[in-house]
Amino acid sequence: MTRDSLENLRRQLAEFALERDWDQFHSPKNLSMALIAEAAELVEHFQWLTQAQSKTLPAEKLEAVSLELADILLYTIRAADMLGVDLIKAAERKIAINHQRYPAHRVRGDARRASEYED
């Protein structure tokens, strides 16, 4: 198992929660609420920035953004664990679905929703 695997992170999070008796709070509902709160905190860092500014964050802001992204990842992993979802398999399925919904020849350079493309 590599140091940076999702499985390793899942185990660390499960142990962290177990040591603190937090499983009782880690329902899928609560974890999804925490996840959206962290996503909102991430958005705050980009509010009012231009597209260019959002791509070249100062070091201090990039560090804060990194920690928000980590929170999002960790809550996602924990929620998946509580639901028995294999995130790698789910992500691979979703990528395959997106290939079908957004064929490159049809959507290149166009960022509409799949339902907005004519058949």
Z-matrix of the N, CA and C atoms (Angstrom, degrees):
N
C 1 1.454
C 2 1.530 1 108.38
N 3 1.304 2 116.29 1 129.27
C 4 1.461 3 119.72 2 179.97
C 5 1.522 4 110.24 3 -78.38
N 6 1.313 5 114.82 4 155.34
C 7 1.453 6 121.46 5 -177.64
C 8 1.520 7 112.40 6 -58.63
N 9 1.316 8 117.27 7 -31.90
C 10 1.452 9 120.53 8 -173.15
C 11 1.530 10 113.51 9 -104.89
N 12 1.318 11 117.70 10 23.25
C 13 1.458 12 119.78 11 -178.56
C 14 1.529 13 111.34 12 -77.57
N 15 1.322 14 114.93 13 153.15
C 16 1.463 15 119.58 14 175.26
C 17 1.523 16 111.07 15 -61.74
N 18 1.318 17 116.07 16 -35.58
C 19 1.468 18 119.33 17 179.53
C 20 1.522 19 110.92 18 -63.40
N 21 1.317 20 117.31 19 -40.48
C 22 1.457 21 120.72 20 177.63
C 23 1.534 22 109.97 21 -63.02
N 24 1.319 23 117.16 22 -45.22
C 25 1.464 24 120.56 23 177.48
C 26 1.527 25 111.05 24 -62.55
N 27 1.327 26 117.11 25 -40.77
C 28 1.463 27 120.73 26 178.96
C 29 1.522 28 110.55 27 -59.08
N 30 1.337 29 115.59 28 -45.50
C 31 1.466 30 119.53 29 179.23
C 32 1.519 31 112.28 30 -63.44
N 33 1.327 32 116.30 31 -43.62
C 34 1.472 33 119.79 32 179.05
C 35 1.532 34 111.00 33 -60.70
N 36 1.325 35 116.23 34 -42.47
C 37 1.467 36 119.95 35 179.83
C 38 1.523 37 111.25 36 -66.68
N 39 1.324 38 117.35 37 -41.26
C 40 1.456 39 120.79 38 178.85
C 41 1.527 40 110.32 39 -62.74
N 42 1.323 41 116.46 40 -43.00
C 43 1.468 42 120.52 41 178.48
C 44 1.531 43 111.00 42 -64.93
N 45 1.322 44 115.96 43 -43.24
C 46 1.468 45 121.02 44 178.71
C 47 1.530 46 110.27 45 -57.88
N 48 1.330 47 116.68 46 -46.53
C 49 1.469 48 120.62 47 -180.00
C 50 1.522 49 111.32 48 -67.12
N 51 1.338 50 117.31 49 -41.41
C 52 1.459 51 121.69 50 -179.59
C 53 1.522 52 111.15 51 -61.37
N 54 1.341 53 116.60 52 -44.67
C 55 1.465 54 120.99 53 -179.49
C 56 1.520 55 112.30 54 -61.95
N 57 1.314 56 117.54 55 -24.79
C 58 1.462 57 122.46 56 -177.38
C 59 1.531 58 112.93 57 -105.73
N 60 1.339 59 116.40 58 2.43
C 61 1.463 60 122.55 59 -176.38
C 62 1.530 61 110.85 60 56.15
N 63 1.321 62 115.81 61 45.19
C 64 1.464 63 121.42 62 -177.78
C 65 1.520 64 113.83 63 -99.43
N 66 1.334 65 118.23 64 -4.00
C 67 1.460 66 118.60 65 178.00
C 68 1.524 67 111.00 66 -55.99
N 69 1.320 68 115.81 67 -33.07
C 70 1.461 69 120.22 68 -179.90
C 71 1.531 70 112.27 69 -61.20
N 72 1.319 71 117.43 70 -23.23
C 73 1.460 72 121.57 71 -179.85
C 74 1.531 73 112.75 72 -98.64
N 75 1.323 74 116.02 73 -14.46
C 76 1.459 75 120.50 74 -172.73
C 77 1.530 76 112.52 75 -91.46
N 78 1.305 77 115.83 76 55.04
C 79 1.463 78 119.84 77 173.34
C 80 1.522 79 107.83 78 -76.47
N 81 1.315 80 117.55 79 156.52
C 82 1.468 81 118.67 80 175.69
C 83 1.533 82 112.41 81 -54.81
N 84 1.322 83 117.45 82 -37.42
C 85 1.467 84 121.11 83 178.24
C 86 1.526 85 110.88 84 -62.07
N 87 1.308 86 117.48 85 -50.09
C 88 1.463 87 120.39 86 -178.51
C 89 1.518 88 112.12 87 -65.85
N 90 1.318 89 116.37 88 -40.52
C 91 1.461 90 119.76 89 179.98
C 92 1.527 91 111.27 90 -66.87
N 93 1.334 92 117.06 91 -37.80
C 94 1.464 93 118.53 92 178.39
C 95 1.520 94 110.72 93 -68.47
N 96 1.324 95 117.71 94 -33.99
C 97 1.462 96 120.61 95 176.03
C 98 1.528 97 110.74 96 -66.97
N 99 1.321 98 116.83 97 -41.87
C 100 1.467 99 120.62 98 177.63
C 101 1.525 100 110.14 99 -64.47
N 102 1.309 101 116.50 100 -38.33
C 103 1.464 102 121.76 101 179.37
C 104 1.524 103 111.10 102 -61.53
N 105 1.307 104 117.65 103 -45.49
C 106 1.469 105 120.05 104 -179.34
C 107 1.526 106 110.68 105 -68.50
N 108 1.319 107 117.41 106 -33.17
C 109 1.470 108 120.17 107 176.47
C 110 1.529 109 110.28 108 -64.66
N 111 1.324 110 116.66 109 -40.81
C 112 1.466 111 120.18 110 178.11
C 113 1.527 112 110.98 111 -67.77
N 114 1.327 113 116.87 112 -37.55
C 115 1.468 114 120.12 113 177.10
C 116 1.531 115 110.12 114 -62.82
N 117 1.315 116 116.71 115 -38.42
C 118 1.466 117 120.26 116 177.45
C 119 1.527 118 110.59 117 -65.24
N 120 1.323 119 117.07 118 -38.08
C 121 1.466 120 120.09 119 177.21
C 122 1.523 121 110.63 120 -64.18
N 123 1.327 122 117.09 121 -36.61
C 124 1.458 123 120.67 122 176.04
C 125 1.530 124 110.46 123 -62.89
N 126 1.306 125 116.39 124 -46.02
C 127 1.469 126 121.54 125 -179.21
C 128 1.528 127 111.06 126 -59.02
N 129 1.315 128 116.89 127 -37.30
C 130 1.471 129 120.08 128 -179.39
C 131 1.528 130 112.12 129 -55.80
N 132 1.320 131 116.73 130 -34.81
C 133 1.465 132 119.97 131 -179.08
C 134 1.522 133 112.68 132 -67.61
N 135 1.321 134 116.70 133 -22.70
C 136 1.461 135 120.73 134 -177.51
C 137 1.519 136 113.57 135 -103.79
N 138 1.329 137 115.55 136 -9.25
C 139 1.464 138 119.15 137 -179.58
C 140 1.524 139 110.09 138 -57.82
N 141 1.294 140 115.81 139 130.89
C 142 1.461 141 125.87 140 177.01
C 143 1.521 142 114.38 141 76.78
N 144 1.322 143 118.72 142 0.88
C 145 1.459 144 119.85 143 175.89
C 146 1.527 145 109.61 144 -83.54
N 147 1.301 146 116.08 145 151.66
C 148 1.457 147 119.96 146 171.85
C 149 1.530 148 108.71 147 -76.58
N 150 1.337 149 116.85 148 169.71
C 151 1.459 150 120.23 149 175.84
C 152 1.528 151 110.22 150 -56.81
N 153 1.323 152 116.25 151 -45.92
C 154 1.469 153 120.84 152 -178.62
C 155 1.529 154 110.83 153 -63.66
N 156 1.320 155 117.90 154 -44.96
C 157 1.465 156 120.65 155 179.78
C 158 1.529 157 111.30 156 -61.43
N 159 1.327 158 117.05 157 -35.91
C 160 1.461 159 120.31 158 -178.70
C 161 1.526 160 112.21 159 -67.33
N 162 1.330 161 116.47 160 -20.28
C 163 1.468 162 121.04 161 179.76
C 164 1.518 163 113.23 162 -91.53
N 165 1.328 164 117.33 163 -12.74
C 166 1.470 165 121.28 164 -177.22
C 167 1.523 166 109.45 165 -132.28
N 168 1.309 167 116.05 166 69.36
C 169 1.458 168 121.17 167 -177.95
C 170 1.523 169 110.89 168 -75.37
N 171 1.320 170 116.88 169 142.70
C 172 1.467 171 119.52 170 172.03
C 173 1.538 172 109.47 171 -61.98
N 174 1.304 173 116.89 172 155.00
C 175 1.468 174 122.27 173 -174.46
C 176 1.529 175 112.91 174 -52.51
N 177 1.316 176 117.40 175 -44.02
C 178 1.467 177 120.61 176 -177.95
C 179 1.529 178 111.08 177 -64.29
N 180 1.327 179 116.99 178 -42.74
C 181 1.462 180 120.34 179 179.32
C 182 1.521 181 110.35 180 -70.10
N 183 1.323 182 117.69 181 -37.88
C 184 1.458 183 120.79 182 177.53
C 185 1.524 184 110.90 183 -61.47
N 186 1.310 185 117.54 184 -39.28
C 187 1.468 186 120.92 185 177.13
C 188 1.524 187 110.24 186 -63.22
N 189 1.329 188 117.86 187 -44.48
C 190 1.462 189 120.92 188 178.47
C 191 1.528 190 110.75 189 -63.04
N 192 1.323 191 117.13 190 -41.98
C 193 1.464 192 121.79 191 177.44
C 194 1.532 193 109.84 192 -63.13
N 195 1.310 194 117.51 193 -40.94
C 196 1.470 195 121.51 194 178.22
C 197 1.523 196 111.38 195 -57.62
N 198 1.318 197 116.11 196 -42.60
C 199 1.465 198 119.99 197 -179.73
C 200 1.522 199 111.70 198 -69.26
N 201 1.320 200 117.53 199 -36.08
C 202 1.471 201 120.14 200 176.34
C 203 1.524 202 110.17 201 -66.17
N 204 1.330 203 116.61 202 -42.71
C 205 1.465 204 120.10 203 177.04
C 206 1.529 205 110.59 204 -61.51
N 207 1.323 206 116.78 205 -38.67
C 208 1.465 207 120.56 206 177.50
C 209 1.521 208 110.50 207 -63.43
N 210 1.335 209 117.29 208 -43.89
C 211 1.464 210 119.99 209 177.28
C 212 1.523 211 110.92 210 -57.75
N 213 1.327 212 116.69 211 -43.86
C 214 1.459 213 121.60 212 179.72
C 215 1.530 214 110.30 213 -61.51
N 216 1.319 215 116.25 214 -46.21
C 217 1.465 216 120.36 215 178.91
C 218 1.521 217 110.98 216 -61.26
N 219 1.321 218 116.72 217 -45.89
C 220 1.465 219 120.36 218 -176.66
C 221 1.523 220 111.78 219 -65.73
N 222 1.319 221 118.40 220 -42.55
C 223 1.462 222 120.19 221 176.68
C 224 1.524 223 111.02 222 -65.53
N 225 1.318 224 117.65 223 -35.86
C 226 1.464 225 120.96 224 177.80
C 227 1.526 226 110.25 225 -64.49
N 228 1.325 227 116.39 226 -45.80
C 229 1.461 228 120.61 227 179.23
C 230 1.522 229 110.31 228 -62.30
N 231 1.310 230 116.73 229 -43.94
C 232 1.471 231 120.59 230 -178.05
C 233 1.527 232 110.80 231 -65.32
N 234 1.322 233 117.54 232 -42.74
C 235 1.463 234 120.43 233 178.70
C 236 1.525 235 110.37 234 -63.00
N 237 1.317 236 116.38 235 -43.37
C 238 1.463 237 120.15 236 178.36
C 239 1.523 238 110.80 237 -60.94
N 240 1.319 239 116.96 238 -41.18
C 241 1.457 240 121.22 239 178.87
C 242 1.525 241 110.72 240 -62.03
N 243 1.311 242 116.54 241 -44.52
C 244 1.461 243 120.08 242 -178.62
C 245 1.532 244 111.84 243 -65.95
N 246 1.328 245 116.56 244 -24.63
C 247 1.469 246 121.12 245 179.52
C 248 1.528 247 113.04 246 -99.27
N 249 1.332 248 116.87 247 -4.62
C 250 1.456 249 120.07 248 -179.12
C 251 1.518 250 113.27 249 72.62
N 252 1.318 251 116.98 250 28.92
C 253 1.466 252 122.11 251 179.99
C 254 1.522 253 109.34 252 -93.01
N 255 1.317 254 116.57 253 129.61
C 256 1.456 255 122.37 254 173.29
C 257 1.529 256 106.37 255 -85.06
N 258 1.310 257 116.85 256 105.25
C 259 1.464 258 120.97 257 -174.68
C 260 1.524 259 113.03 258 -62.95
N 261 1.309 260 117.84 259 -37.17
C 262 1.466 261 120.04 260 179.58
C 263 1.527 262 109.73 261 -63.99
N 264 1.312 263 117.07 262 -48.10
C 265 1.468 264 120.21 263 178.71
C 266 1.524 265 110.88 264 -63.27
N 267 1.328 266 117.41 265 -42.34
C 268 1.464 267 120.79 266 179.53
C 269 1.526 268 110.84 267 -63.04
N 270 1.340 269 116.62 268 -41.59
C 271 1.465 270 120.51 269 179.49
C 272 1.521 271 110.47 270 -66.07
N 273 1.319 272 117.03 271 -40.53
C 274 1.466 273 119.77 272 178.25
C 275 1.521 274 111.16 273 -63.86
N 276 1.347 275 117.07 274 -40.33
C 277 1.469 276 120.55 275 176.37
C 278 1.521 277 110.40 276 -62.73
N 279 1.327 278 116.24 277 -42.90
C 280 1.466 279 120.11 278 -178.63
C 281 1.524 280 111.66 279 -65.71
N 282 1.314 281 117.52 280 -38.79
C 283 1.468 282 120.53 281 176.70
C 284 1.527 283 109.82 282 -61.74
N 285 1.335 284 116.73 283 -42.83
C 286 1.470 285 120.30 284 178.29
C 287 1.526 286 110.94 285 -62.65
N 288 1.316 287 116.91 286 -41.56
C 289 1.469 288 121.17 287 177.26
C 290 1.520 289 109.81 288 -61.56
N 291 1.336 290 116.70 289 -44.90
C 292 1.466 291 120.28 290 -179.07
C 293 1.526 292 112.18 291 -64.28
N 294 1.322 293 117.02 292 -33.43
C 295 1.472 294 119.92 293 175.67
C 296 1.526 295 110.05 294 -61.48
N 297 1.326 296 116.15 295 -38.63
C 298 1.457 297 120.56 296 178.94
C 299 1.530 298 111.84 297 -72.19
N 300 1.319 299 115.88 298 -42.97
C 301 1.469 300 120.87 299 -176.62
C 302 1.519 301 113.07 300 -74.08
N 303 1.314 302 116.69 301 -29.55
C 304 1.465 303 121.74 302 -175.36
C 305 1.532 304 111.13 303 -128.81
N 306 1.323 305 118.33 304 66.58
C 307 1.465 306 118.47 305 178.49
C 308 1.525 307 110.01 306 -62.24
N 309 1.323 308 116.32 307 134.58
C 310 1.469 309 121.51 308 -173.22
C 311 1.518 310 112.44 309 -55.51
N 312 1.319 311 117.51 310 -40.54
C 313 1.464 312 120.09 311 -177.89
C 314 1.522 313 112.46 312 -64.37
N 315 1.324 314 116.47 313 -22.10
C 316 1.466 315 121.18 314 -176.36
C 317 1.531 316 113.09 315 -95.75
N 318 1.318 317 117.02 316 -29.39
C 319 1.468 318 119.71 317 -169.67
C 320 1.525 319 114.16 318 -117.52
N 321 1.293 320 117.80 319 -0.07
C 322 1.464 321 120.80 320 -175.45
C 323 1.530 322 111.24 321 -51.73
N 324 1.339 323 116.19 322 124.41
C 325 1.458 324 122.24 323 177.45
C 326 1.517 325 114.41 324 74.95
N 327 1.321 326 118.39 325 10.46
C 328 1.466 327 123.14 326 -176.87
C 329 1.525 328 108.17 327 -130.44
N 330 1.314 329 117.73 328 121.35
C 331 1.463 330 120.95 329 -171.10
C 332 1.527 331 113.65 330 -108.17
N 333 1.309 332 117.12 331 39.32
C 334 1.469 333 119.47 332 176.56
C 335 1.529 334 110.67 333 -80.01
N 336 1.312 335 114.90 334 167.44
C 337 1.459 336 120.83 335 174.10
C 338 1.530 337 108.70 336 -71.35
N 339 1.307 338 116.93 337 154.35
C 340 1.464 339 121.27 338 -177.29
C 341 1.523 340 111.52 339 -56.20
N 342 1.312 341 117.22 340 -39.56
C 343 1.471 342 121.06 341 -177.42
C 344 1.531 343 112.84 342 -68.19
N 345 1.319 344 117.83 343 -13.29
C 346 1.464 345 121.48 344 -177.91
C 347 1.524 346 113.34 345 -89.49
N 348 1.306 347 117.54 346 -5.82
C 349 1.455 348 120.77 347 178.23
C 350 1.516 349 108.33 348 -88.84
N 351 1.309 350 116.22 349 137.33
C 352 1.457 351 120.53 350 176.71
C 353 1.507 352 109.63 351 -76.38
N 354 1.314 353 116.03 352 145.51
C 355 1.480 354 120.14 353 176.97
C 356 1.504 355 111.43 354 -76.31
